[in-house]
Amino acid sequence: MERSLASSRASSLRWKLLREALQAKSSALPAEDGSPHRNTNLVSRRTSSHFNMIPGFCISGNIFGDSEVPREIRNPVSERDVIILYKLPSETSPSLYLMQRMERGIDLRDFEISNRFNIDNTGLICSWPSEDVLAYFCLKKKHMFSGKKVIELGSGYGLAGLTIAVGTDACEVIISDGNPQVVDYLRHNIKNNKKSFGDTKATAVELHWDQELPQSLLHSFDLVIASDCTFFKEYHEALAVTLKSLLRTSEGSAALVLSPRRGDSIDKFLARVNAIGLSSEIVENYDPEVWRRHIQFLNGEDQSWPNYDKDHCYPLLITLFPSTFPGTQFFL
């Protein structure tokens, strides 16, 4: 009965998010000001409501085509998809090409798959601000990933995981999501960017937190990353267990989670994490540029994010460790 009620609540939340996404206004006209996010209002990420740490350009349909971009990358797989070129903030890092859904790209099959697998569609309908910050932060701390085996949970279109694959010397990056449709996008995005991986191996896998993990993944990762995965409290227990099961039981292993506080959501998640034997630390001001933009939004100095709210918008940095090897500001 409790599982049934939890599933019902989760389904209600999914439908609400999808309804809001479908009702959102969008415009297909390119911006005339030459801004770095020109025409990305075609894609289901609210670029006017982001930290915008990694600029993105729409290159689909040759609207803003670049002759140096391979044609197979410029052209999306279907009419409801677009390709976004992300310019990574590093002179030594190549750009990323991510296929993403256009806004209003949800169909009935999306609902059917969501209900069949008891998963949410948040990774399919949009990319969230915390992922943008996570990708930027990982690139700033790229020395932490050198020679490491990394997995991203709830990856969506894979911006953070792919940033690590092309911008660091990680030995392996696994990019995962529980939605099989999202994993299809991830595989396309890995294929489109594989020439930029160097010696880093990158793969996409379908991973459900409430199911038994494959033996090959158990305690196999030096670093686990995730963004905006603590929103649904119904998934806290499964996410906490998954994090512990993926991390190596050795010194230096850690999970990096970026997520807004959202009322008591973070507190309840950390309570579950601590209860199963992981240590946790939380940092509010972890990067000067992210913090500067946060203060501008908060004080109304930057009007590009209407109704910005610290509790629901600003991602906190949470680090998790095996209790036998606690760290102090590991990623700082």
C-alpha positions in Angstrom: 0.0 0.0 0.0 2.8 2.5 0.9 4.6 1.8 -2.4 1.3 2.3 -4.3 0.7 5.6 -2.6 4.3 6.7 -3.3 4.0 5.8 -6.9 0.7 7.7 -7.1 2.3 10.8 -5.7 5.3 10.5 -8.0 3.0 10.1 -11.0 1.0 13.2 -10.0 4.3 15.2 -9.8 5.4 13.9 -13.2 2.1 14.9 -14.9 2.3 18.4 -13.3 5.8 18.9 -14.6 4.9 17.7 -18.1 1.8 19.8 -18.2 3.8 22.9 -17.3 6.4 22.1 -19.9 3.8 21.7 -22.6 2.1 24.9 -21.7 5.3 26.9 -21.7 5.4 29.6 -24.4 8.2 29.4 -26.9 9.3 31.2 -30.1 11.0 29.7 -33.1 12.4 33.1 -34.2 16.2 33.6 -33.8 17.4 36.4 -31.5 18.5 39.5 -33.3 21.1 40.6 -30.7 23.7 38.0 -31.5 23.5 36.7 -27.9 25.3 33.4 -27.2 22.0 31.6 -26.5 20.4 32.8 -29.7 17.6 30.4 -30.9 18.0 28.0 -28.0 14.4 28.9 -27.1 13.6 26.2 -29.6 14.9 23.6 -27.2 13.2 22.5 -24.0 15.6 24.2 -21.6 14.6 27.5 -20.1 17.7 29.5 -21.2 16.4 32.7 -19.8 16.2 30.9 -16.4 19.6 29.5 -16.1 23.0 30.4 -14.7 24.3 30.0 -18.3 27.8 29.0 -17.2 28.2 27.1 -20.6 26.9 29.1 -23.6 24.9 27.2 -26.2 24.2 27.8 -29.9 21.5 26.2 -32.0 23.0 24.8 -35.2 20.1 22.6 -36.4 18.7 22.9 -39.9 21.7 25.1 -40.9 19.9 28.1 -39.2 23.2 28.9 -37.7 25.2 26.3 -39.5 29.0 26.2 -39.3 30.8 24.8 -42.3 33.4 23.3 -39.9 30.7 21.2 -38.2 30.1 17.8 -39.8 26.8 17.6 -41.6 25.7 14.4 -39.7 26.0 16.4 -36.5 24.2 19.5 -37.8 21.2 17.5 -38.9 19.0 16.2 -36.1 17.6 12.6 -36.2 14.0 13.7 -36.2 12.0 16.9 -36.8 11.3 17.4 -33.1 15.1 17.4 -32.2 17.7 20.1 -32.4 21.4 20.2 -32.0 23.0 22.6 -29.5 26.6 23.5 -29.7 28.0 24.1 -26.2 31.1 26.2 -26.0 33.1 24.9 -23.0 34.9 27.6 -21.0 38.3 26.3 -21.5 40.8 26.9 -24.3 42.0 23.3 -24.2 38.5 21.8 -24.3 36.6 21.2 -27.6 33.0 22.1 -28.0 30.1 19.7 -27.4 27.3 18.8 -29.7 24.1 17.7 -27.9 20.9 16.5 -29.6 17.9 17.7 -27.5 14.2 17.8 -27.7 12.5 20.9 -29.1 10.0 22.5 -26.7 6.5 21.0 -27.1 8.2 17.8 -28.3 6.3 15.5 -25.8 4.0 12.8 -27.2 1.7 10.1 -25.9 4.5 7.5 -26.1 6.5 9.6 -23.5 3.7 9.3 -21.0 3.3 5.5 -21.7 7.0 4.9 -21.1 7.0 7.0 -18.0 4.2 5.0 -16.5 5.5 1.6 -17.6 8.9 2.1 -16.0 7.7 4.3 -13.0 10.1 7.0 -14.0 9.9 10.7 -14.4 10.4 12.6 -17.7 12.3 15.6 -16.3 15.4 14.6 -18.2 13.5 14.5 -21.4 11.4 17.7 -21.3 14.3 20.1 -20.4 17.8 20.5 -19.1 17.9 21.9 -15.6 20.1 24.8 -14.3 22.0 22.6 -11.8 23.4 20.5 -14.7 24.8 23.6 -16.3 26.5 24.5 -13.1 27.7 20.9 -12.5 29.3 20.7 -15.9 31.1 24.1 -15.3 32.2 23.1 -11.8 33.6 19.7 -13.0 35.6 21.4 -15.7 37.0 23.9 -13.2 38.0 21.0 -10.9 39.2 18.8 -13.8 42.3 17.7 -11.9 40.1 15.7 -9.5 39.0 13.5 -12.4 42.4 12.5 -13.8 42.7 8.8 -14.1 39.4 8.3 -12.4 36.4 6.1 -13.2 33.2 8.3 -13.1 29.5 7.7 -13.4 26.7 10.4 -13.7 23.2 9.6 -12.4 20.1 11.1 -13.9 22.1 12.6 -16.7 19.4 13.9 -19.0 21.1 14.9 -22.3 24.5 14.3 -20.8 26.0 17.8 -20.6 28.0 17.2 -17.3 29.1 13.7 -18.1 30.2 14.6 -21.6 32.0 17.7 -20.3 34.1 15.4 -18.1 34.7 13.0 -21.0 36.1 15.8 -23.4 37.5 18.2 -20.8 39.3 16.0 -18.3 41.7 13.0 -18.2 39.2 10.7 -16.6 39.9 7.1 -17.7 36.2 6.2 -18.0 32.9 8.0 -17.9 29.5 6.2 -17.7 26.5 8.4 -18.3 23.2 7.0 -17.0 19.5 7.7 -16.8 16.5 5.6 -16.0 14.4 6.7 -19.0 15.2 4.5 -22.1 14.3 7.4 -24.4 16.8 9.7 -22.7 19.5 6.9 -23.0 18.9 6.9 -26.7 19.7 10.6 -26.8 22.8 9.9 -24.7 24.0 7.3 -27.1 23.6 9.7 -30.0 25.4 12.4 -28.1 28.3 10.1 -27.3 28.6 9.2 -31.0 28.5 12.8 -32.0 31.4 13.7 -29.7 33.5 10.6 -29.6 36.3 12.1 -31.6 36.9 14.6 -28.7 37.2 12.0 -25.9 40.9 11.2 -26.4 41.8 8.2 -24.2 38.7 8.5 -22.1 36.1 5.8 -22.6 32.5 7.0 -22.6 29.3 4.9 -22.6 25.6 5.3 -21.8 23.6 2.9 -19.7 20.0 2.6 -18.5 20.1 2.6 -14.8 17.2 2.4 -12.4 17.9 3.3 -8.7 15.1 1.0 -7.4 16.5 -2.1 -9.1 19.4 -4.3 -8.4 22.6 -2.9 -9.9 24.7 -5.0 -12.3 27.6 -6.7 -10.6 30.0 -4.9 -12.9 29.0 -1.5 -11.4 29.0 -2.4 -7.7 31.7 -0.4 -5.8 33.4 0.4 -9.1 33.6 4.2 -9.2 36.0 6.7 -7.8 33.5 9.6 -8.4 29.8 9.7 -8.8 28.1 12.9 -10.0 24.5 14.0 -10.1 22.4 17.2 -10.4 18.9 18.0 -9.5 18.2 14.4 -8.4 16.8 15.0 -5.0 13.5 16.8 -6.1 11.3 13.7 -5.6 11.4 12.6 -2.0 9.9 9.2 -3.0 13.3 8.4 -4.6 15.6 9.5 -1.7 16.0 6.0 -0.3 16.8 4.4 -3.7 19.1 7.2 -4.7 21.1 7.0 -1.4 21.5 3.2 -1.7 22.5 3.5 -5.3 25.2 6.1 -4.5 26.6 3.9 -1.7 26.6 0.8 -4.0 28.4 2.5 -6.8 31.2 4.2 -4.8 34.5 2.3 -4.2 35.0 1.6 -0.5 38.4 3.3 -0.5 39.9 6.6 0.4 39.4 9.3 -2.2 36.1 8.0 -3.5 33.3 10.5 -3.3 30.0 11.6 -4.8 29.3 15.2 -5.9 25.6 16.2 -5.9 24.4 19.7 -6.9 20.8 20.5 -6.0 18.7 23.4 -4.7 17.4 23.0 -1.1 13.7 23.0 -2.0 12.2 23.2 1.5 13.3 20.1 3.5 14.1 18.0 0.5 17.9 18.2 1.0 17.7 17.6 4.7 15.5 14.5 4.2 17.9 13.2 1.6 20.9 13.7 3.8 19.1 11.9 6.6 18.7 8.8 4.4 22.3 9.1 3.2 23.7 9.3 6.8 21.4 6.4 7.9 23.0 4.0 5.4 26.6 4.8 6.4 27.7 7.7 4.2 29.2 10.9 5.5 28.1 14.2 4.0 29.2 17.8 3.7 27.3 20.7 2.2 28.8 23.9 0.9 26.8 27.0 -0.2 29.5 29.2 -1.8 31.7 26.8 -3.8 32.6 28.9 -6.9 33.1 32.7 -7.1 31.5 33.1 -10.6 28.4 30.9 -9.7 28.0 32.8 -6.5 28.3 36.2 -8.2 25.5 35.3 -10.6 23.4 34.0 -7.8 23.7 37.3 -5.9 22.8 39.3 -9.0 19.7 37.2 -9.5 18.8 37.4 -5.8 19.2 41.2 -5.7 17.4 41.8 -8.9 20.6 43.2 -10.6 20.1 40.6 -13.4 16.5 40.5 -14.7 17.0 37.4 -17.0 15.7 35.0 -14.3 12.3 36.3 -13.3 11.1 35.2 -9.9 14.5 33.8 -9.0 14.2 32.0 -5.6 17.3 30.9 -3.6 15.5 27.9 -2.1 14.3 26.5 -5.5 16.9 27.7 -7.9 20.4 27.9 -6.3 22.2 24.5 -6.3 24.1 23.6 -3.1 27.2 21.5 -3.3 26.8 18.2 -1.5 29.7 15.8 -1.2 29.3 12.2 0.1 32.0 9.8 1.3 32.2 6.3 2.7 32.0 6.9 6.5 35.4 5.2 7.1 37.1 7.8 4.8 35.4 11.2 5.4 36.8 14.2 3.6 36.8 17.9 4.2 35.7 20.1 1.3 36.9 17.3 -1.1 36.1 19.2 -4.3 37.3 22.5 -3.1 
